[in-house]
């Protein structure tokens, strides 16, 4: 539960308080970002335990490098940059790459709609499960540059500007890669025979 005394503080203000020595402000940041971080990292590594470890390491890096944060950037951008760099390192260590399956493919800007991970006891319909596995495998087949950018935009719902800052590429390149990645993923999924919902 969030600390009531910080309810009106922005993430950036919390970081400033933490840089001034307020440990409670860091605890509040952890509370605000814990679930977001685990969900975000799970989409990269496909393993809840690894995602939790990476989230802990991300918070440790925030703690250790608190003085390198400058308020000119949104805290979320800085945090997701740290988390995604750790995830990329983890992916390089582990040859198998996994992410959360997509449940739908549409034609608008919100090209993909993510679903929660499927547990065997939650979904008895084997056809849908099979489709999810195929979509999951299709995402893994995408080059990392496309997979990462699709996760940022279509699952984490980050703005183009935030993605540009995290990945450190121009805004136009972000939009182009998202469009190309979506088309590539859609084509891979189509070849595997997944129906569109």
N, C-alpha and C positions, 0 to 999 in steps of 0.2 A: 504494500500500500504506500502511496506517495506521502511524503512529509508535508503536512498542511502549511508549514511556514514557508515552503518553497513553491506553493501553488501558482503564484503570479510571476515567478522567475522564468525567463527563457533559458534554453539550454546554454546559450552563450553567456548569460549572466551567471549561471551556475558554475561554468568553467572559470569565470573571473573570480568568483568567490573561492573556488577550490584553489586557484593559483595564489590566492591571498592566505591560504592555510585552513580554509573551512572544509574539514573532512566530511561533514554531513552533506555538503553540496556534491561531493563525489559520489556518496552513497545514493543520493537522489538521481544523479545521472545514470548510475547502474540500474536503479529501479526502472527508470524511464526507457532504457535501451536494452535491457536484458532479453526480453521476448523478441523484440525486433531483431536483435543481433543473432540470436539462435536461429530464427526463421530465415533470415538473410543468408547466414552461413550454411544452413542445411541445403539450400538450393544450389550451392556450389559443390559441396562435398558429398551430399546424399546420405549422410550418416549422422544421426542425432547426437551420439556421444562425441564424435569428432567436432560437430558444430558447437556443442557446449564447451568443449575444451578451447576451441578457437575463440569463442565469445569471451571466455575468461582471459585468454591471452590478449585479446583486443583491449579489454578494460585495464589489464596490467600495463599495456603500452600507453594507454591514455594517462594512467597514474604516473608512470615513469617519465613520460614526455610532456607533462602538463604545461611546462613553460614554453614549449615550442608552438603551442596553439596560439594563434593570433585572431582576434575578434573580427578581422576583416572577412573571414570565411565562416559560413554556417557551421555549427558544431557537427551536425549530421554529415555534412560533406567530408569533414576531417575524419570523423569516426568511421564512416563507410570506406574511406580510402585505406585506413589502417586495417580494417576487417577484411577487405577484399585482397589486400596484399598478403595477409596471412593465409587466406584461403587459396590464393594462387600458389603460394609456396607449398601448401599441403597437397594440392593437386599434382604439383611436380614430383613430390615425394611418392605419392600413390598413383600408379599408372591408371588405375580405373577411376573414371570420373563419373559422378552421378549427381543428378539434380532432381528437384521435385517435378512430377509429371504434370502436364497441362491437361485440363479437362475439356477445353473448348478452343476452337479456332474460328475467328470471325473475320470480318472484312473492314472494320473501322479501326480507329487509332488504338483502341484497346484490343489489339489483335488476339491476344491470348488471355484466358481467364484461368487463374491457377486454382487448384483444389487442394485440400489438405491431403497429407499422405494417406494412402489407402491401407487399412488393416484388413487381414483376411476375414475377421469376424464381422467387420462393418459392412462389407459389400459382397453379397452372395452372387451377384451377376458376373459370371466369368467372362462374358463378352466385353463388358465395360472394363474389367480388370485388364484384360488382354490389350484393349485399346490404350489404356493408361501406360502399360509396359512398353508398348510400341512407341508411344509419344515420348516417353522417358528416354528410350534408347535413341530415338531420333534427335532429341536435344543433345545427347552426349556426342552424337556424330558431328554436330556443328563445330566449326573452329571456335576456339576459346574466345576470340574477340567478339564473335557474334553471340555466343551463349551468354557471356558475361553481361553484355549490353542489353540483351533481352530480359535477363533477370533483373537488372537495375530498373528498366522502364516498365515492363509488363507485370512483374511480380512485386517488386519493392515500390513501384509507383513513384520513382524519383523523377524530377523534372529533367528536361534535356540539359539545362544549364548545370544542374548538380552532377549529372553523368559526365558532362564535359570536364568539369573540375576534377572529378575523381579519377577519370581515365587519362586526363591531361591531353585531350584532343579537341580540335575546334568543334563548335556547335554544329556546323554543317556536316562534318564527318560523323558526328553522333547520329544525326537524323538519317543520314545515308546508310550507316551500318545497321541501324535498327530496321530500316526498310528491307535492306538486303538480307539480313539475318532472318527476318520474318518470312520472306519469300523462300529462302533456302530451307528453313524448317518446315514450312508448309509443303514444299515439294518432297522432302524426305518422308514426311508423314503420309502424303498421298501415295507414294510408291509402295509404302508398306501396307496399304489398303485400309487405313483407318477412316471410318466415316466421319463426316463433319456434323457436329451436333447443331 
